Amino acid sequence: MDHSAVKSSPSPPSSSSRHQRWALATSLSTLLCLSILVVVSVAGLLLLLGSSRPLFAALMPRQQQQPEADAEAPWERYVKLAQQAAASRSPSTSPGGVVRDRDAGDEDAEAEDDGVAPAPAPAPAQAPEESCDLFEGRWVRDAARYPMYEAAECPLLSEQVTCRRNGRADAGYEQWRWQPRGCGGVGGGGIEAGLERLRNRRVVFVGDSLNRNMWESLACLVYTAVPDRSRVRVEDVASDYRIFLAMDYNCSVEFIWSPLLVKLETKQDRTRALKLDQLPATLEQIRGADVLVFNTGHWWTHTGNLRAWDHLERDGKMVEMGGDEAFNRALRTWARWVDQNVDTTKTRVFFRSVSPEHKGENWCYNQTSPITEETKIVPWFPRTLVSIVERNIRSMRTPVTYLNVTHLSELRIDAHPSVYTITGEGKPLSMEQRQQPLVYADCSHWCLPGLPDTWNLLLLASLARSPINVH
């Protein structure tokens, strides 16, 4: 018998083998079920995405969303962004509105000291009709519509800027209209349309005498437009705080004197300390305003006996530092106060750029028409200070619209009071003093009616646009 051809019968499986087979079968079954579940899920998801564009758009990254997602009005998008920003910040001002230059754990301050500015909040996209730059263009003579009011009509103008009243014979400087390139006219449709944007609003200018120049202009534009001038009031709350009320518009136009934005304090020994980490208490008055317009700069360039302070202070201690560094720390203090105290769902914030002086090569004396060849412009204001302003605005969480009036104002060499102004005692210059323009000519402020009226038309036009930061 061939034993090699005979198969031996298998021995009964052991208990350990049975357990191994059972585990293997269970694993395979589980793997099969999971595979089926994945296939079903993917198929369902594809079906769902194919039939629901809104859900598909919501699942996509923001930068890949379809244009329909941006159909929301720019202002509504801004409000949402502002609400999110307001919810994420926690005010930390100390009593009296004091903001310290650096607090413990202040990451923003550490980043700026290292030369790295904090990332600004995203600015809302501009609508197509807002794509033009209001501040680029040319001056066009328009004697039919300019000036928009006469100095004699407005009792709010100070003697310093009423040039015709002070003896200026030519009137051409009042008759120029700013024409932005590609934007259509500014104020061409009548001042009443622009002033409607002030209805039920509180507008506050904060800054130096150039912002007071702008305040007087807007107050006169409103005053000469209201149907009943008996329904206006001017209140001098303090020497550094004036309010113009227009009851028919239910609006106020206010001015707070704060030429350096930070606090200037006179000590008991009569020395003057500029506190780089504190704002003046008067700025508490601006809480709740609908429109804020800030400026500073000119007082920071004064030297010698004209300088406003005797020494600088920080954290209550006297410090030594260069002018640019001091200016930067002051702007940083102001920026943090705005970020911590301004409700961006209610308040629009503007910063007006440098108002140029015309001295030296571009002297304003005896000029009667704007500069037409831009190559003749010789910038006066230090560019470093302009850069500091723009850099601090970019670093803010609050959207700040930059009223960049510097270039268009540089062209208006004709629009200053020159020798048609007043003395320090408040009297018009005498004929003898007018013959000494090197001593008496005012090439810093602006005649009214005049250039600041255009600044305000640009402010009103900007109110109709989405808030934007420095480009």
C-alpha positions, 0 to 999 in steps of 0.5 A, a space after each residue: 500500500 502506497 502510504 504516500 498517496 494516502 492523506 492523513 486526516 487533519 487533527 482537530 483545531 486547537 482553541 488558540 487557532 479558533 480564536 485567531 480565525 474569529 479575530 481575523 474575520 471580525 476585523 475584515 467585517 469591520 473594515 468592509 463596513 467602514 469602507 461602505 460607510 465612507 463611500 455612502 458619505 462621499 456620495 451623499 456629500 457630493 449630492 448635497 454640494 451639487 444641489 446647494 450653492 449657498 452651503 458650498 459657498 459657506 464651506 469654501 475658504 473666504 478668498 475663494 467665495 463667489 462674488 454673490 457673497 460680497 453683495 452686502 452693502 459696504 457700510 453693513 460689512 463695516 458695521 459687522 467688522 466694527 462690532 467684532 473688533 469692539 467685542 474683542 477689545 477690553 477698554 483699559 483707560 484709567 480715571 480721567 481718560 489717561 492712557 499709558 504709553 506702555 502697560 505691563 504685558 502690552 504686546 502692541 507696545 513691545 511689537 512697535 518698540 521692535 519696529 513691527 507694527 501690529 496688524 491693522 483690522 481689515 478695511 472694508 472693500 470700496 464700492 466701484 463708485 468709490 474707487 476714485 481718489 478724492 484728493 487727486 485732481 486740479 483746481 478749476 475757477 468757478 466764479 458762478 458757484 464759489 464762494 459758497 457764502 460771504 464772510 459778512 453773512 457768517 458772524 462765526 468767523 474770527 478776525 484772523 481769517 476774514 481777509 476781505 474784511 482786513 483789506 484784501 482787495 482781490 477776491 479770486 482766491 475765493 473762486 476756485 473749485 477742487 475737481 477730483 480726477 475721475 470723481 465728478 464734482 465735489 459740492 457741485 450739487 449744492 452744499 445742502 445735499 452734503 449738509 444732509 449728512 450732518 443731520 442728527 450728528 455730532 461732529 467734533 474737531 480736535 487739534 490746533 488752529 488749523 482745525 479751528 480754521 476748518 471748524 469755522 468753515 463748516 460752521 459757516 457752511 451750515 449757518 448760511 444753509 439753514 432756513 432759519 438762522 435764528 435757530 442756531 447757537 454758539 456756546 463757549 463751554 471753555 476757552 478750549 471748547 466751542 460748540 455750534 448748534 444747528 437746531 434745524 439739522 439737530 446737529 452740532 459742530 464742535 472744536 476742542 483745542 488740543 494742538 499736541 493731542 497729548 497733555 501739556 501741563 504747567 507745573 507749580 514752578 511754571 515749567 511746562 511738561 509735555 506728558 507723552 503717555 497721557 491725553 488731556 482730560 478735555 478729550 473725555 468730552 468727545 465720547 459718543 460723537 458721530 464724527 471725529 476729525 483730529 489733526 496735529 503736527 505744526 506745534 511739534 516743529 516749533 523750536 526755541 522760544 516758540 516751543 510749547 514745552 520745557 521738558 518731556 515726561 513719561 510715567 511721571 518722570 522727565 525723559 530726553 528723546 529726539 523730536 521724531 521719537 517724542 512725536 511717535 510716542 504721542 501719536 501712539 498714545 492717541 491711537 490707543 485711546 481711540 482704539 479703546 474708547 471709540 465705539 466704531 459702530 457709531 463713530 467715524 474717525 478722520 485724521 486730517 493730514 498736514 496743512 502746508 505753510 508757504 514760506 521761503 521759496 514758495 512764499 505766500 506774500 502777494 500771490 493771487 492764483 494757485 500754483 499750476 506747475 507742480 514741479 514748483 512745490 517745495 514741501 515745507 513740513 518734515 516728511 518724517 512726521 508725516 510718515 509717523 502719522 500714517 504709520 500709526 494710523 495703519 497700526 490701529 484697529 479702528 478704521 481711520 479715514 485719512 483726509 489727505 489734503 496736503 498736496 491739493 493745499 500745497 497748490 493754493 499758495 494764494 489762499 493764505 491771509 498773508 498781510 491781511 490778518 490781525 496782530 497779536 493784540 487782535 487788531 488788523 495790520 496797519 499799512 505800515 505793518 503790511 509793508 513788512 511782510 517778512 515780519 507780519 505775513 501769515 502764510 500758515 492759516 487760510 482765508 475764509 471763505 476759502 480753502 478750508 471750505 474745500 476740506 469740509 466738502 471732502 469730509 462730507 463726501 468721505 462720510 458717504 463712503 466706506 471707512 478706509 485706512 491709509 493706503 
